[in-house]
Amino acid sequence: MTLTGAASEDVLFIGLDNFVSFFADPSFMTVILNTLIFLVLSAIIGQQALGLLIALLMNKRDKNFRRLIGTLVLIGWVTPEIVVAFTFFAFFSDQGTMNAMLAAVHLEPLKWLYQYPMTSVVIANIWHGTAFSMLVFQAALSGVPQELEEAAMIDGATVWQRLWRIIMPIIKGSIMTNMVLVSLQTLGVFTLIYALTGGGPGVKTETLPIFMYHQAFVNFQLGYGTAISLILLLIGMLISIAYIRLLKVKI
């Protein structure tokens, strides 16, 4: 289908024209940039860093504390994506919780989904996906030999020194693996963005999956939409290959 005509009723072999059309599309750079921004802020910086931070804070704490924090974080993960989207739509709407909090401290309300749409979808996806990273890093931290940390403490190593000299080198394999997984998951996020902003306002949150949907099912250019989906698949493969090669070098 990637090699057929633009419209669903016009099945005509056109070679690689769909791919050429995508790279020549005026929206190409905007869509790619939106996808990269969403990927970096939501997965690499957001879920990865926050998941590691929560796992470190929970490490070696009492069972009740771990259970409480773990439950609160896991709620976001087990909640269906569409429910997360509508929850954050209510949170960021003009009459929503966020503006109510601003009004409580005598600040002007904001049109979050219009003025800061990318920030809104990034925050929603971080809340939805951080639990996975937390679980990965909890498992990795449980494999750090306690004897090494105790020896470092006896030698006078600070918390930061133990983190960077002992813990991080040991769990770096898990860090890279988790980065691959959350990046691929985030790259394919559709429901959350579509239900929250629809890719708008304008094209401010139109990532590759949203652009693909619009072309295939709104403009009825099924061949073009399928070509975009194949490009999305290739990007995911390139990310995986890059991470795997980097992982082999680091370990």
ABEGO torsion letter per residue (X at the ends): XAABBABAABBBBAEAAAAAAAAABAAAAAAAAAAAAAAAAAAAAAAAAAAAAAAAAABGBBAAAAAAAAAAAAAAAABBAAAAAAAAAAAABAABAAAAAAAAAGBBBBBAAAABAAAAAAAAAAAAAAAAAAAAAAAAAAABBAAAAAAAAAAGBBAAAAAAAAAAAAAAAAAAAAAAAAAAAAAABAAAAAAAAGGOBEAAABBAAAAAAAAAAAAGBAAAAAAAAAAAAAAAAAAAAAAAAAAAAAX
